[in-house]
Amino acid sequence: MTVNHSLPSDLPDNVTEPMSLDQAPQRLDVTSLLANMPRKPGVYQMLDQADQILYVGKAADLKSRVSSYFRNTGLSPKTQSLVKRIARVQFTVTNSETEALLLEQNLIKKYRPQYNILLRDDKSYPYIYLSTVEDYPAIRFHRGPQRRKGRYFGPFPSSSAVRDSLQLMQKVFRLRTCEDSVFNNRSRPCLQYQIKRCTAPCVEYISTEDYDRDLQHAVMFLEGRNRTLMEELQQDMEKASASLAFEQAASYRDQIISLQKVQEQQYVDGQTGDADVFAADVRPGGGCVHVLYVRQGRILGSRTYYPQLSVEATEPELLSAFLPQFYLSTSGREYPREVLLSHLPEDADVIADALQEQVGRRISLSCPQRGDKTQWLKLALTNAQENLAAYLAGKDNMLQRFVALQEAMGLDELPQRVECFDISHSFGEATVASCVVFNPQGAAKSAYRRFNIEGVEAGDDYAAMHQALSRRYGRLTKEGERLPDVLLVDGGKGQMTQAREVLAELGIESMQLLGVAKGPTRKPGLETLWLEGENAPLVLDRASPALHLIQQIRDEAHRFAITGHRARRDKARRVSTLEDIAGVGPKRRQALYRHFGGIQGVRHASIAELCKVDGISQQLAQDIYDHLHPGGVETQHDS
């Protein structure tokens, strides 16, 4: 059964028509397929018996790539599922791997194959529009063709990001956002003037010169020239104060404080240029890509994607499939000069070549390991990890996970209560044990407990676990409270031994123990599970809902322990003012207070922001930050 799918009209002219290999409806003749497969770059399509496209892929060597699907070992369960459904394979030879990538993206966009990583994002992106023809220009939201005279700033990742920026423009620079029809027919100021969000240019409460100055400040902010803007505002504040115009000086001070808060939220400031920052995270059950949009050195916003992962993929493989669809298969996309990646795909050069062919200029794809740009990557990766954890927790049915756990552990009844313990400390300092509780409805946070560990040798995790378990279950036994059905211990056989000793001392026999030891690479899905009474580890598939539940509970115990440890450690340390910091004399204190508007502004500043003050070196900024944030640079240990 053969169907020759026609190619989209926008494919490269020199791409050949697809060649189909006839196969029997019930069985794929792999030997014949591979014998006729060329060793050339191209695109292959895998179809089922109903001639529906299951998967589209590209390859520098078609024969080598397609043959990898039919090897006897090393295939993931989901890839095996794909192979079982293949009834026919057709391929298209191209002149280069770059052409293959472009063709692959057109076919994916047209057919939306079930087993491909799919990105659904066909929106045009919003901008901030600044008109330039009026005496009092307006600043507004814009989406669509850029046809009007004026300047466009963006693109922004979402309409909410534009509106947040517009609200900031009104609050800090008090620019008008009203339509011209409203502006031209006002006889008195509107509510925006009353709440100090506009200077009422409609009734000429502000001169065109002063309005233009506010407008230029707003443009400087949108262009990322924040340092120059802050210096200008500081000079204006000092001039106003010297001339006894204290109300005007206070207005400049408020602008400085508001802009400082924005810089803190943006995490990295002072860079130049445009970049899109991509961070990927893949866990059993799904994957996530978080994108930061940086323009003129300023983070405009971010967006999180959860691509359909039908075939198991690593982070580099996810980005390899995601980036071409993001840039080549969607409309209204603006291309930055640089693309920063948390993981570098093997075909990064091919993607860069395809982007160059599409855009007409070179776009750099890199994975920086040092420098200020790594902070953007760190921020994006943190967001990807946090968003994916929340997404998976809400996506999967908790009851189904508990049923899977019951089956995996061979329990007679569905467990109604699972508790997990973890230990956290910094080289033995402020040791804290956490206890989290889960039931078939999810996390029972009201039942969470923390234990401050005392009287044990620093770093002795076994003794700390013994003390926490003794205090927890000694009290529950004494008060006749409900005990958990399953006790999950984050650790291997050693921690399980401690748990069993405590339960034996308390005469508790009904509790089932399960130990979770991290794998050699500490990668999720490679944990070793130890079920009490078994000599061999419990092996669960990486896609098992039971394993996902165990990982979720273990990670929550880890988070709860670290949070408690930090709070206990920081409480014991003193937070003082600038006078106690070596190297910060009266002149530097005055410069810091003037730049940040007071001690609270200094305390909220990042190290990068502190370095912007005259006389503050990188090392001194680090000393100031560490002094005002005890434990800001942390060394953590978890069992």
Helices and strands as residue ranges (DSSP letters): E 19-20, H 30-35, E 42-47, E 53-59, H 62-67, G 68-70, H 77-85, E 88-93, H 97-111, E 126-131, E 139-143, E 150-153, H 159-168, I 169-173, H 180-183, H 191-194, G 201-203, H 208-222, H 226-242, H 246-266, E 275-283, E 286-295, E 298-305, H 315-328, E 338-341, H 348-359, E 364-366, H 373-395, H 398-409, E 418-426, E 429-439, E 442-443, G 445-447, E 449-452, H 461-479, E 486-490, H 493-506, E 512-517, E 528-531, H 545-571, G 578-580, H 586-596, H 599-604, H 607-610, H 618-628, E 637-638
